[in-house]
């Protein structure tokens, strides 16, 4: 199946050179992005992803080049052209092409970019086994709720995790657990579900909110409050979540090995997978 790309005003070949030197995403990381998972040809929680896209745009004072309805239509057209049933839609909007200057171009010239690729499938045996993660100090900016193109601290932390044979690096600020490089973090303790509150310091994950809604359906008490690294080490169960990873159990955090029995995590995974 073909992988599909779109830049500015047209669908293009995935390998076509289309990004000008003076594109602000290229020079400043001046833009935002979203990733939407597609199951069986249907975008998963697209409305929620596009709502977050608009919130990110508003937060950085970025004028979108298309309406939400037009973006949705472009996603549908890209999916149709790809023929993919299980796909990943990546979209980003930059502040456009303009001679290099720090302040915004006037008039606005924002540019929409999109790719449609085969989805990354997580092996179920990995989900059963769980993953090893490590902790690292959070050195990012204070507005991580914005899905910004500026991801250098995340990239460096993810590389550190890879070098240390870990699936993810978990950011903490003075010992308080925040989130992963590309995931949200949950702890289950005494049959309660804990996660960092949806403040400006973390990404307000779509999967994160789905999990909280599922927990309510399952009558699992959810507590959105800060907790420290030691609380994570002492978890009865823990997992990370994201659009691509869904719900992934944690088997080890740094040197702390977590229990292999994960009854509530398994329930949440089962309920999540019923949604698609």
N, C-alpha and C positions, 0 to 999 in steps of 0.2 A: 504494500500500500504506500502511496506517495506521502511525503511530509510536505506540508503546505506553509507558505510564508506570505505575509502581507506587509508592505511598507508604504506609508504615506497615503497613497491613493489607489494602489493596485496590488493584486496578487502577483508574486514574483517567484522565481526559482529559489529554493532554499540556499543555494550556493552563490547566488548572484550578489555582486558587491554593490551595496546600496547605501551604506552609511557614510555621508560626507564628513570630511575632516572637522567642519565647524558645527556638527550636530552636538547640541548641548548635553545630551545623554553621554556622548563620547568624551566630551571635554570636562564636564562638571558632575556627571551623575545626576543631572537635573531632570528628574522625572519620577514616575511611579510605575508599579506593575501589579499584575494579578496572575494567579494560576488557577485554572478550573479543571477538575477531573471530569472525564466523560465515561460513563458506564453504559454499555449496550446502546450507544448512539445518543444518549441523553446527557446533557451537561448537568452536573450534580450541584444543586443549590446555586444556580447561576445568579438568581436575583440577589442573594446575599453577597456574593462576590462582587457584583457590579455596584451594589450599594456601598460596599467598602471602598471600591475604586473611586467612587464619587467623593467619599469622605476624605480619602487621601489627597485627591485633587484639590478639594476645598482647603485642606490644611496647608498646602504649599502654594496656594493662590494660582493654580494651574487651570487654564481654560481648556476643557476637553474639545477635541476637534469634531467629535460626533456626539449625538444624543445617546442615551442608554439603549434606546430601541434600535438605533443604527448599529451600535456596537454588538448588540445581541444578534442582529441580522448577519453581521460580518462573521461572527463566531459560527453561526449555523451554516453559512455559505462555505467557510473553511472546512468544517466537518464534512459537509456534503462532497466537496472536491477531494478530500482525503480518502473517503470511503472507510475510515477507521471507526470501529465500534467502541473500542476502549482507547481513549486518547487523553492527551494533556494539552490544554489550550493555554499558551503563555501570551500575555499581552502587556505592552508597556506604552506609556505616553510620555514623551519628552517635551521640553519647552521649545524644541525645534531647531532649525538651522539658522545661525546668525553669527556675524563676526564676534569673536571672543570678547566678552565683557561680563562682569559679575552680575550686574543688575539685569532685570528681565528685558527681553526684546519688546519693542513697541513699534507696530502692533503685534499682538500675540500670533505665534506661528507654530503652535503645538503639532506634534506628529504622532500618529498611531502606528504601532508595530505589533504584529501577531505571528505566532507560529502554532501549527497543529501537528503534534508528533504522537507516535505510539506511546501509550502510557507505560510507565515503569511499574512492573508487577512485583509486589513483595512476596517472596516464597513463604508459604504457610508454615514450613518447618522452622524458618527463622522467627516467625511470629510466635510459634509455640515455645521455642527456645528462649526468646527474649534477647535483648542487645546489651552490650556493655557501653557505658557512657562515662564521661569524665567531667569534672567541674573546672571552671575557669572564671577569673575575675571579669566582671562586666565593664568594658571600657567604651561602650557605645554612647551615642548621643541620647538625649533624654526624651525624644519623641519617636520611640520605636513602634508606636501604634500606627504610624504612617508607613505604608508599604513602599518605601523609598528605594531607588536604585543604588543608594549608597550603602554597600554591604561589605566593605573591606574588613571591618572587625569580625564579622560573621565568617567570611572566607578564611581569614587567618586562624580563627578558632576551630573551624571545621578541618582545616589542614592539620592542626595540632592534634585533633581527635584521631584523624586517619593515621598519623605517625605513631600514635599510641594504641593503635588497634582498637579504636572505639568507633561506634556508629555516630555518636553525637557528642558535642560539648555543651554543657549546661552552664549558662551564665548565672553568676551570683554577684550581688552587690553588698559588700561588707558582711558576707555570710548568708544573706537572704537570697533564696533561690528565685530567679526571675523566669527564664525560659531557655530553650535551646537555640542553637544557631538558626534552625529552620523549623522549630517545633515548639509546641507548648508542653508544659510538664505537669503531671498529676501524681499525687500520692494518695494511697488508701491506707488509713490507719484507724483501727477500731471500727471498721465498717463505715467510715465516713470518707468522702472524696474531697481532697484538698487541692487547690490550685491558686496561683497568684492572681489577685484581682485585675480586672480589665481597666487598668490605669494607663497613663501615657507611656510608661516604661516597658510595655510588652506589646507584641502584635495581638490584636483581638482576633484570634483564629476562628475561621468559620467552623472547622472541625471541633475546636474547643467548645464553641457554643452548642453544637449538635450533641456533644458528649454530656454537657450539663443538662440539656433537655432530656436526653435518654436517662440520665441518672434520676431525674424527677419522675419519669415514667416508671422506673424500677423501684421507686421509693428509697433510693440511696441518698442520704443527706449530703449535700454539697456545701463546702465551706470555701468561700473566696476570700482568703486572707494570706498575708505573707507567712512563710515558714523558712527555717534555716536549713543549712546543709546537713546538720546532724539529724534533723527530722526526716530528711530524704534518706540518709543512711539507715535509719531505723524503721523504714516503711514496711508495712505488711505486704503491700504491693505498690508498684509504681509503673508509670508508662509515659511515653511521649506521643504526641499527636500532630498530624499535619494533613494537608490535602492529599499528598501522594502516599504517605505512610499509613494514613488512617489512624489506627490505635496500635502502638507497638510496645509490648511489655519490656521493662528494664530488668535485666538479671543481675547487673553489677554496676555500682556507682563508685568510681575510683577503686579503692580496695575493699569496699563493702559489698558482700554478696547478699542479694535479696532472696526471699523465699521463692521457691519454684511453684508453689501452690498459689494460684491467682484467681479465685472464684469470681470476684466482682469484676475484674478486668475481662475475664472470659465472657461474662454476661453482657458487658458493654460492647465487646467486639461482635458478639452474635447479634445484638440488637442493631448495631451500626450497619452490619452487612445486609440486614433485611431491608434497609432503606433503598438499596439499589438492586 
